[in-house]
Amino acid sequence: MGAKIEEELTRFTKGEVILLENLRFHAEEEKNDPQFAQALSRLADLYVDDAFGAAHRAHASTEAITRFLPSVAGLLLAREIESFEKIIRKVEHPFVTILGGAKVSDKIKIVGNILHRTDTILIGGAMAYPFCRVKGLPIGSSKYEAGGEELARRILDQAKRKGIEVLLPIDHVVAQKLDKGVPARVVDREIPAGWLGLDVGPKTVEEFKKKLSNAKTILWNGPLGVFETPPFERGTQQVAAFIANLRATTVIGGGDTAAAIRQFGLGEKMSHVSTGGGASLEYLEGKVLPGIAALPEKENKIGAGVIPK
């Protein structure tokens, strides 16, 4: 930024690319400072926003700059919008949602926004354990979110009222600590004291496959186990490999899920793997993303869903 960069641009020729330093080193960037954005605008004739991963932030380079330059969505951002709109507005049924990861609270607003659209919800990962506790099932020493049981109960109650099927793990891969290569075993619904649930078991994988086999639309947010640490990647990997070969629209949202899909080399076989962790969560929650709303004719009009108390 500043005079040096503007001077460099005077020597800029057709076909060259100038890569600037990360703008978040400037406090004005995160403050969405209009003067900073105006200074940025002097460096260009057109603004192309292709950063879906930053679209949920109202920063100078994602929101304020659109006031000073003709602005358009780039190809990646347009593809992100199109893919999530298929889930939010134009979903084809049967629609199966896979939810995993660590926290129910991270997914509660997503559930609220898709509960009247999805047909079946499959739940794995540490997110499943508060649901298991609501069902009266022991979870041993498994990690679970404090306060997650109340949220899980609300989701189950509303799903029941709407006639939406919710599937929980029917078996688990467990170990006494989380380390690569530690002895692991499979147990049924009840996890013994002193053991950690670290992945869904083979019976659960088969049950999930049955529910996914006829799906026309699949949304997946959150891995089904600790996929970073063998052997606890198997549940996530096997379900991912299965849906990769289905004739369905498969949308992968959330940073950890996208990382798992890339780790397994299956990214090219999915309809869409989102590049934005926080942005994809907020889009699915129904929030307006400032970086999208600021672009002409791209206003986000999705209504946020809420799990009633």
NUMI-748489 format. One line per 3 residues: number of its first residue (from 1); for each residue x, y, z of N, C-alpha, C. Coordinates in steps of 0.001 Angstrom, whole numbers, always signed. Atoms other than C-alpha are relative to their C-alpha. Layout:
REM residues N
NUM> X:Y:Z:X:Y:Z:X:Y:Z; ...
REM end
This chain:
REM residues 309
1> +845:-1193:+0:+0:+0:+0:+874:+1234:+0; -691:-1272:-64:+1005:+3614:-483:+683:+363:-1298; -623:-581:+1188:+3143:+5610:-2881:+886:-993:-746
4> -907:+944:+649:+5642:+2799:-3542:-752:-932:-940; +795:+903:+830:+2960:+447:-4841:-564:+745:-1203; +554:-769:+1109:+1351:+3184:-6937:+1078:+295:-1040
7> -1105:-225:+936:+4759:+3918:-8441:+291:-1268:-793; -219:+1273:+692:+5227:+217:-9242:-1016:-190:-1114; +1067:+191:+987:+1925:+247:-11091:+233:+815:-1265
10> -286:-791:+1203:+3180:+2936:-13466:+885:-780:-959; -848:+832:+858:+5632:+321:-14784:-656:-1340:-332; +767:+1236:+189:+2974:-2396:-14912:-371:-159:-1470
13> +326:+229:+1408:+2549:-3939:-18387:-1003:-1137:-135; +1033:+1007:+264:-142:-6124:-19918:+576:-1404:+167; -427:+1376:-219:+121:-9738:-18820:+750:-220:+1293
16> -686:+137:-1283:+1898:-9025:-15535:-997:-38:+1152; +829:+108:-1201:+519:-9732:-12061:+770:+599:+1168; -595:-521:-1223:+1221:-7795:-8872:-717:-622:+1189
19> +545:+616:-1200:+719:-9670:-5617:+375:+864:+1191; -245:-851:-1153:+334:-7453:-2562:+70:-825:+1288; -66:+632:-1313:+1067:-8336:+1067:-1402:-112:+594
22> +1284:+194:-678:-1777:-9551:+3309:-501:+1326:+580; +531:-1292:-433:-4001:-6517:+3909:-379:+23:+1478; +401:+23:-1404:-4896:-7678:+7404:+1133:+443:+930
25> -1044:-642:-800:-1549:-6323:+8561:-353:+1466:+277; +442:-1385:-189:-3295:-2952:+8271:-1265:-3:+858; +1175:-47:-887:-5724:-2167:+11107:-1230:+495:-744
28> +1139:-572:+746:-7894:-234:+8625:-769:-1063:-785; +658:+1067:+760:-8645:-3468:+6748:-1159:-592:+794; +1045:+628:-794:-10586:-5147:+9553:-1018:+1009:+523
31> +944:-1039:-410:-12178:-1823:+10519:-926:+414:-1138; +805:-348:+1177:-13692:-1629:+7012:+64:+1507:-272; -211:-1437:+105:-12227:+1862:+6783:-199:+480:-1442
34> +278:-440:+1366:-13630:+3716:+3735:+1169:+727:-661; -1149:-691:+582:-10535:+5875:+3258:+1068:-999:-452; -934:+1059:+383:-8344:+2771:+3218:-491:-696:-1269
37> +577:+637:+1184:-10717:+1156:+711:+151:+893:-1227; -144:-925:+1117:-10605:+4268:-1455:+1445:+21:-505; -1409:+63:+402:-6799:+4160:-1424:+280:-1281:-792
40> -137:+1247:+750:-6970:+518:-2526:-577:+139:-1411; +685:-117:+1288:-9343:+1462:-5332:+835:+740:-1036; -840:-722:+950:-6713:+3742:-6869:+965:-930:-741
43> -914:+956:+617:-4715:+627:-7726:-651:-787:-1140; +687:+879:+951:-7332:-829:-10062:-1114:+733:-740; +1149:-492:+756:-10075:-255:-12616:-1254:-815:+291
46> +1104:+926:-224:-12244:-3212:-11579:+325:-860:+1213; -175:+870:-1165:-12758:-5235:-8386:-707:-1326:-255; +547:+1348:+143:-13257:-9007:-8715:+164:-715:+1342
49> -40:+684:-1297:-14151:-10747:-5446:-96:-1499:-236; -5:+1454:+137:-13153:-14401:-5546:+364:-669:+1316; -409:+496:-1319:-12566:-14842:-1803:-1227:-372:+827
52> +1167:+420:-775:-15561:-16785:-515:+352:-187:+1465; -420:+238:-1375:-13566:-17667:+2603:+12:+1246:+865; +40:-1264:-742:-13622:-13967:+3570:-1312:+740:-193
55> +1247:-693:+345:-17136:-13162:+2361:-873:+311:+1205; +805:-251:-1202:-18566:-13289:+5897:+582:+1125:+846; -634:-1097:-737:-16295:-10436:+6977:-227:+1321:-738
58> +152:-1339:+584:-17118:-6768:+6373:+1313:+746:+157; -1313:-628:-31:-13552:-5668:+5677:+140:+960:-1177; -179:-1017:+1037:-12203:-2862:+3532:+168:-612:-1383
61> -260:+607:+1306:-11064:-5205:+759:-1103:-943:-458; +1107:+869:+403:-14298:-7232:+720:-1340:+725:-60; +1287:-700:-27:-17061:-4713:+1448:+124:+1466:-416
64> -64:-1440:+274:-16060:-1027:+1472:+525:+309:-1392; -602:-288:+1308:-14047:-1260:-1748:-1027:+17:-1130; +1022:+35:+1055:-17206:-1990:-3742:-685:+1348:-196
67> +588:-1339:+139:-18295:+1612:-3125:+823:+876:-938; -912:-850:+754:-15349:+2904:-5154:+404:-567:-1362; -370:+622:+1270:-14914:+441:-8035:-1174:-810:-553
70> +930:+990:+556:-17145:-1469:-10477:+398:-1375:+538; -320:+1228:-729:-17399:-4844:-8714:-811:-1177:-509; +670:+1222:+460:-18232:-8388:-9761:+484:-1183:+832
73> -417:+1254:-625:-18106:-11912:-8318:+904:-754:-959; -862:+855:+806:-15255:-14094:-9562:-633:-1360:-224; +574:+1300:+368:-15817:-17577:-10954:-160:-911:+1212
76> +99:+856:-1186:-15085:-19338:-7660:-1131:+458:+911; +1061:-517:-867:-17356:-17067:-5623:-1371:-294:-590; +1280:+292:+660:-20135:-17480:-8184:-357:-1477:+150
79> +254:+1441:-141:-19735:-21268:-7987:-415:-340:+1428; +389:+205:-1403:-19922:-21168:-4178:-1466:+389:+209; +1382:-480:-156:-23141:-19129:-4306:-970:-970:-657
82> +890:+908:+740:-24687:-21409:-6929:-164:-1326:+739; +64:+1300:-676:-23816:-24570:-4985:-822:+60:+1273; +762:-102:-1239:-25210:-23367:-1662:-1452:+384:-251
85> +1388:-311:+332:-28316:-21951:-3339:-778:-1271:-350; +668:+1277:+286:-29062:-25497:-4536:-464:-667:+1290; +371:+565:-1292:-29150:-26518:-873:-1104:+832:+658
88> +907:-895:-714:-31044:-23478:+410:-1328:+178:-731; +1216:-384:+733:-33542:-22793:-2380:-502:-1036:-995; +390:+816:+1149:-33534:-25417:-5140:+304:-1470:+232
91> -427:+1342:-363:-32963:-28680:-3332:-851:-1064:-684; +676:+1153:+592:-33807:-31963:-5036:-54:-1114:+1036; +202:+1028:-1020:-35212:-34712:-2802:+136:-1403:-598
94> -296:-59:-1436:-34419:-37037:-1129:+1275:+796:+308; -1095:-863:-438:-32113:-34618:+695:+499:-512:+1346; -600:+539:-1220:-29757:-36130:+3292:+1096:+947:+477
97> -997:-870:-615:-27703:-33970:+5664:+864:-819:+945; -946:+657:-902:-24570:-35338:+7353:+635:+1076:+867; -582:-964:-931:-23453:-33455:+10454:+969:-708:+940
100> -990:+562:-907:-20322:-34130:+12471:+796:+1117:+641; -817:-1003:-677:-17452:-32312:+14104:-163:-76:+1497; -105:+49:-1454:-17100:-31364:+17733:-1209:+545:+741
103> +966:-730:-812:-19925:-29053:+18750:-1381:+83:-646; +1376:-201:+444:-23706:-29032:+18484:-255:+1484:-234; +268:-1435:+98:-23666:-25266:+19004:+490:+577:-1318
106> -486:-469:+1298:-21631:-24825:+15798:-999:-263:-1114; +899:+421:+1078:-24389:-26518:+13804:-1460:+367:+253; +1397:-187:-385:-27557:-25430:+15630:-744:+897:-983
109> +680:-910:+919:-28341:-22556:+13247:-117:-598:-1390; +128:+707:+1273:-27605:-24689:+10193:-1222:-898:+40; +1153:+898:-135:-30106:-27239:+11457:-1293:+802:-76
112> +1194:-825:+30:-32623:-24460:+12031:-379:+449:-1393; +278:-513:+1332:-32271:-23256:+8465:-320:-1083:-1024; +250:+1055:+982:-32431:-26645:+6732:-1017:-1028:+470
115> +852:+1041:-561:-34779:-28570:+9005:-1304:-166:-770; +1231:+124:+778:-37791:-27785:+6830:+294:-354:-1455; -369:+375:+1363:-35837:-28805:+3701:+524:-1429:-90
118> -625:+1315:+69:-33932:-31981:+4570:-995:-1104:+341; +851:+1161:-283:-35452:-35462:+4778:+596:-888:+1094; -684:+863:-953:-32841:-37261:+6880:+1261:+702:+489
121> -1236:-541:-560:-30038:-36153:+9222:+801:-1149:+601; -916:+992:-541:-27060:-38428:+9935:+1015:+731:+872; -859:-715:-941:-25004:-37430:+12971:+1131:-899:+485
124> -1177:+730:-468:-21459:-38531:+13832:+972:+950:+658; -1002:-822:-671:-18257:-37234:+15356:-360:+245:+1455; +293:-326:-1398:-18175:-35761:+18844:-1360:+658:+144
127> +1326:-609:-38:-21379:-33944:+17929:-1071:-1015:+399; +1009:+1031:-282:-23212:-37279:+18334:-161:-267:+1493; +38:+456:-1387:-22379:-37714:+22029:-1057:+693:+866
130> +1136:-577:-743:-24809:-35144:+23482:-1330:-636:-380; +1225:+680:+429:-27523:-36833:+21399:-98:-1374:+658; -9:+1308:-663:-26475:-40217:+22800:-394:+143:+1469
133> +344:-216:-1407:-26719:-38824:+26334:-1488:+288:+172; +1448:-262:-41:-30224:-37526:+25610:-768:-1318:-100; +634:+1308:+164:-31087:-41093:+24583:+313:-942:+1159
136> -336:+822:-1159:-29669:-42372:+27880:+1114:-989:-239; -1071:+928:+328:-26648:-44052:+26294:+1317:+473:+609; -1302:-384:-555:-23288:-44072:+28142:+985:+351:-1118
139> -989:-396:+1007:-20478:-42312:+26247:+1417:-94:+553; -1328:+183:-573:-17547:-43269:+28514:+671:+1329:+286; -764:-1237:-202:-14868:-40560:+28556:+17:+866:-1267
142> +24:-717:+1277:-15801:-39232:+25121:-178:+1494:+186; +118:-1455:-15:-15423:-35536:+24482:-1401:+399:-434; +1281:-550:+448:-18710:-33687:+24349:-152:+1409:+546
145> +144:-1420:-309:-19824:-30092:+24515:-906:+221:+1204; +845:-361:-1135:-21094:-28735:+27820:-1209:+783:-494; +1220:-661:+450:-24697:-27679:+27329:-541:-557:-1305
148> +421:+547:+1286:-24928:-29715:+24150:-1262:-833:+77; +1173:+864:-122:-27630:-31988:+25533:-1305:+766:-233; +1224:-778:+181:-30241:-29230:+25654:-212:+343:-1470
151> +110:-286:+1431:-29491:-28226:+22079:-386:-1259:-772; +313:+1261:+666:-29588:-31876:+21001:-1461:-365:+199; +1398:+307:-292:-32945:-32353:+22711:-945:+854:-844
154> +841:-887:+811:-34395:-29338:+20892:-19:-423:-1462; -69:+466:+1391:-33173:-30634:+17536:-828:-1266:-177; +751:+1254:+107:-34610:-34094:+18171:-1504:+246:+86
157> +1426:-297:-156:-37957:-32665:+19304:-571:+626:-1259; +532:-658:+1191:-38326:-30421:+16280:+21:-945:-1198; -55:+970:+1102:-37206:-33146:+13875:-1164:-982:+85
160> +1119:+923:-186:-39817:-35475:+15353:-1305:+648:-427; +1234:-702:+389:-42552:-32847:+14909:-127:+134:-1513; +11:-184:+1444:-41562:-32396:+11268:+108:-1316:-764
163> -90:+1297:+656:-41242:-36108:+10563:+1332:-246:-679; -1337:+157:+573:-37506:-35890:+9820:+755:-1064:+783; -733:+1093:-627:-35451:-38992:+10511:+1380:+477:+425
166> -1333:-319:-508:-32352:-38505:+12692:+677:-1307:+389; -732:+1230:-302:-29791:-41330:+12755:+1257:+326:+788; -1202:-109:-825:-27154:-41612:+15482:+853:-1255:-187
169> -837:+1197:+122:-24202:-44036:+15562:-571:-1175:+788; +437:+1216:-689:-25141:-47599:+16422:+1203:-813:+477; -1219:+552:-573:-21517:-48539:+17097:+1115:+1042:-124
172> -1064:-993:-96:-18257:-46718:+17808:+1359:-684:-27; -1397:+415:-139:-14518:-47106:+17357:+559:+768:+1191; -419:-641:-1256:-13007:-46426:+20779:+1455:-347:+327
175> -1346:+232:-528:-9596:-46165:+22436:+82:+674:+1362; -127:-597:-1334:-8336:-45207:+25872:+736:+1333:-24; -581:-1320:+202:-6404:-42229:+24498:+108:+258:-1494
178> -84:-377:+1399:-6057:-40336:+21247:+1463:+123:-411; -1361:+8:+535:-2732:-41271:+19688:+20:-880:-1238; -137:+812:+1203:-1691:-42636:+16327:+457:-1406:+366
181> -392:+1390:-196:-1559:-46436:+16367:-370:-599:+1331; +390:+576:-1295:-3106:-46895:+19827:-968:-1160:-229; +977:+1087:+127:-5095:-50123:+20400:-1422:+565:-2
184> +1385:-462:+125:-8692:-49530:+19309:-910:-1201:-155; +972:+1076:+184:-11817:-51635:+19352:-1358:+592:-325; +1350:-422:+364:-15407:-51466:+18200:-964:-450:+1088
187> +1051:+336:-966:-18263:-51329:+20690:-1340:+418:-577; +1329:-378:+465:-21987:-51119:+20168:-408:+1344:+598; +501:-1326:-344:-24153:-48193:+21298:+603:+575:+1285
190> -471:-471:-1307:-22757:-48029:+24846:+1523:-8:+53; -1450:-125:-96:-19197:-46741:+25276:+408:-213:+1462; -360:+306:-1392:-17526:-48207:+28400:+740:+1158:+672
193> -723:-1002:-780:-16118:-46019:+31168:+1498:-101:-289; -1434:-32:+245:-12549:-44925:+30525:+394:-90:-1464; -283:+89:+1430:-12856:-45241:+26749:-555:+1229:-720
196> +398:-1162:+812:-13095:-42445:+24157:-602:-459:-1313; +536:+202:+1335:-15389:-42575:+21147:+740:+907:-971; -855:-779:+905:-13160:-41486:+18240:-381:-138:-1473
199> +467:+161:+1376:-14970:-42666:+15105:-1296:-796:+34; +1172:+868:+120:-18222:-44197:+13961:+468:-1397:-392; -372:+1377:+271:-18137:-47980:+13714:-513:-503:-1336
202> +375:+555:+1310:-18647:-50262:+10676:-1496:-201:-190; +1451:+133:+134:-22334:-50934:+11414:-635:+1352:-313; +517:-1343:+260:-22976:-47200:+11485:+280:+413:-1435
205> -355:-334:+1384:-21135:-46734:+8191:-975:-657:-967; +925:+706:+896:-23338:-49370:+6552:-1409:+587:+85; +1327:-604:-171:-26486:-47832:+8022:-66:+1348:-712
208> -43:-1300:+672:-25458:-44384:+6767:-20:-179:-1524; -19:+255:+1443:-24729:-45806:+3303:-1402:-320:-527; +1359:+346:+423:-28243:-47259:+3111:-853:+1255:-155
211> +801:-1225:+48:-29787:-43872:+3860:+471:+936:-1113; -553:-878:+1029:-27483:-42137:+1382:-200:-539:-1417; -23:+647:+1317:-27915:-44605:-1474:-1017:+579:-979
214> +1036:-537:+888:-31107:-43017:-2845:-55:+1530:+2; +36:-1458:-115:-30261:-39401:-2045:+246:+666:-1350; -241:-848:+1170:-30459:-36780:-4788:+848:+1208:+368
217> -799:-1120:-501:-28870:-34065:-2633:+606:-398:+1335; -689:+311:-1257:-26266:-34491:+124:+785:+1235:+434; -784:-1061:-624:-24947:-31754:+2387:+774:-619:+1146
220> -839:+591:-1049:-22013:-32714:+4616:+785:+1112:+665; -757:-982:-772:-20643:-30498:+7365:+464:-635:+1305; -573:+569:-1215:-18317:-32005:+9968:+389:-1463:-178
223> -442:+1389:+136:-16210:-35222:+9901:-644:-909:+1030; +674:+993:-845:-17494:-38424:+11501:+912:-583:+1072; -957:+477:-989:-14359:-39100:+13519:+1248:+870:-46
226> -1252:-761:-39:-10858:-37865:+14279:+838:-437:-1201; -567:+493:+1256:-9817:-38285:+10646:+1500:+289:-121; -1428:-334:+78:-6378:-36723:+11217:+890:-1078:+611
229> -790:+977:-749:-5285:-39663:+13405:-448:-1424:-332; +351:+1401:+256:-5298:-43257:+12043:-53:-772:+1310; +917:+518:+1013:-7194:-45517:+12470:-1383:+652:+32
232> +1315:-585:-256:-9989:-43077:+13301:-524:+825:-1182; +461:-672:+1214:-10318:-41773:+9757:-940:-870:-829; +663:+957:+891:-12051:-44866:+8417:-1471:+309:-240
235> +1419:-292:+181:-15673:-43882:+9040:-221:+1139:-976; +114:-1142:+895:-15276:-40506:+7360:+411:-383:-1414; -518:+382:+1315:-13248:-42008:+4512:-973:-911:-750
238> +893:+951:+667:-15679:-44848:+3793:-1301:+654:-448; +1216:-714:+409:-18735:-42594:+3763:+312:+944:-1154; -387:-909:+1083:-16890:-40069:+1586:+169:-756:-1313
241> -204:+785:+1213:-15850:-42755:-902:-1326:-482:-581; +1304:+470:+454:-19420:-44019:-1053:-779:+1101:-718; +814:-1053:+625:-21092:-40682:-1776:+692:+575:-1240
244> -720:-500:+1176:-18354:-39777:-4278:-446:-704:-1265; +423:+780:+1161:-19782:-42459:-6569:-1509:-18:-199; +1448:-82:+163:-23454:-41577:-6164:-372:+1003:-1081
247> +518:-972:+965:-25495:-39797:-8834:-860:+996:+767; +676:-973:-860:-26349:-36976:-6446:+812:+1284:+14; -710:-1250:-242:-25488:-33347:-5819:+627:-87:+1385
250> -708:+153:-1270:-22835:-33513:-3088:+737:+1297:+319; -590:-1277:-402:-21930:-30274:-1306:+703:-186:+1334; -827:+160:-1195:-19104:-30327:+1243:+277:+1381:+578
253> -198:-1301:-625:-19078:-27389:+3681:+764:-141:+1299; -761:+40:-1252:-16806:-26534:+6588:+1444:-382:-242; -1418:+193:+252:-13028:-26429:+6767:+504:-1400:+282
256> -491:+1340:-350:-12449:-29777:+8513:-502:-1053:-976; +551:+969:+947:-14760:-31686:+6181:+705:+112:-1339; -709:-214:+1260:-13126:-30135:+3129:+1423:-559:+84
259> -1356:+524:-190:-9691:-31019:+4544:-1:-1530:-72; +92:+1464:+35:-10789:-34632:+5031:-198:-500:-1429; +267:+407:+1381:-12139:-34899:+1487:+1261:+131:-846
262> -1251:-167:+747:-8884:-33525:+91:+1029:-1044:+430; -942:+1012:-500:-6864:-35890:+2322:-243:-1349:-664; +344:+1278:+601:-8721:-38829:+801:+71:+39:-1527
265> -115:-120:+1453:-8210:-37511:-2763:-1332:-80:-719; +1337:+143:+579:-11951:-37279:-3410:-630:+1331:-407; +562:-1313:+292:-12376:-33548:-4015:-600:+113:-1383
268> +469:-112:+1380:-12778:-33915:-7779:-1283:-793:-245; +1188:+823:+204:-15573:-36457:-7319:-1244:+565:+691; +1141:-642:-640:-17790:-34168:-5247:-512:+1132:-896
271> +558:-1086:+805:-20154:-31661:-6834:+649:+1320:+375; -622:-1247:-435:-18685:-28888:-4718:+616:-184:+1380; -682:-40:-1293:-16121:-28627:-1913:+258:+1464:+303
274> -87:-1432:-278:-16418:-25221:-301:+1402:+397:+457; -1299:-547:-398:-13309:-23081:+148:-107:+841:+1261; +191:-857:-1177:-14808:-21238:+3131:-567:-757:+1176
277> +505:+660:-1203:-15125:-22735:+6614:-1061:+829:+679; +954:-872:-680:-16741:-19897:+8552:-1044:+557:-933; +952:-564:+966:-18337:-18452:+5430:-1073:-1018:-373
280> +991:+1013:+361:-20017:-21737:+4505:-976:-238:+1144; +887:+155:-1157:-21365:-22132:+8053:-1037:+1124:+41; +917:-1136:-86:-22859:-18633:+8011:-977:+22:-1171
283> +917:+62:+1148:-24299:-19073:+4518:-1120:-1000:+289; +996:+1030:-292:-26027:-22288:+5601:-905:+374:+1161; +841:-490:-1090:-27274:-20565:+8755:-1039:+998:-489
286> +931:-976:+541:-29060:-18092:+6505:+420:+1433:+221; -466:-1361:-234:-26936:-15080:+7375:+337:+691:-1322; -454:-794:+1132:-26256:-12272:+4937:+1512:+150:+107
289> -1449:-132:+6:-22569:-12350:+3998:+372:+1346:-613; -278:-1356:+490:-21256:-8770:+3655:+728:+39:-1332; -759:-3:+1236:-18818:-9655:+881:-815:-365:-1215
292> +899:+330:+1102:-21657:-11031:-1233:-1064:+1084:-158; +1048:-1019:+39:-24321:-8489:-311:+495:+1298:-632; -544:-1251:+535:-21973:-5654:-1369:+104:-4:-1519
295> -154:+91:+1444:-21783:-6938:-4950:-1329:+275:-696; +1244:-299:+718:-24354:-5649:-7475:-747:-1271:-385; +902:+1084:+379:-27299:-8000:-7959:+374:-1330:+638
298> -352:+1235:-709:-25805:-10525:-5540:-435:+57:+1450; +417:-140:-1392:-27672:-9520:-2408:-504:-1331:+532; +399:+1249:-637:-28096:-12454:-71:-1345:+207:+697
301> +1334:-194:-561:-31786:-12768:+724:-496:-1219:+765; +390:+1215:-706:-31737:-16058:+2585:-474:+344:+1400; +515:-247:-1339:-33861:-16004:+5720:+580:-955:+1001
304> -628:+857:-1013:-32192:-17319:+8836:-1050:-870:+688; +875:+898:-741:-33772:-20351:+10475:+366:-2:+1462; -255:-13:-1435:-34099:-20614:+14224:-660:-1208:+634
307> +590:+1066:-802:-34612:-23594:+16490:-787:+645:+1128; +772:-653:-1067:-37485:-22458:+18726:+303:-589:+1351; -221:+471:-1359:-37064:-22689:+22450:-1237:-741:+517
REM end
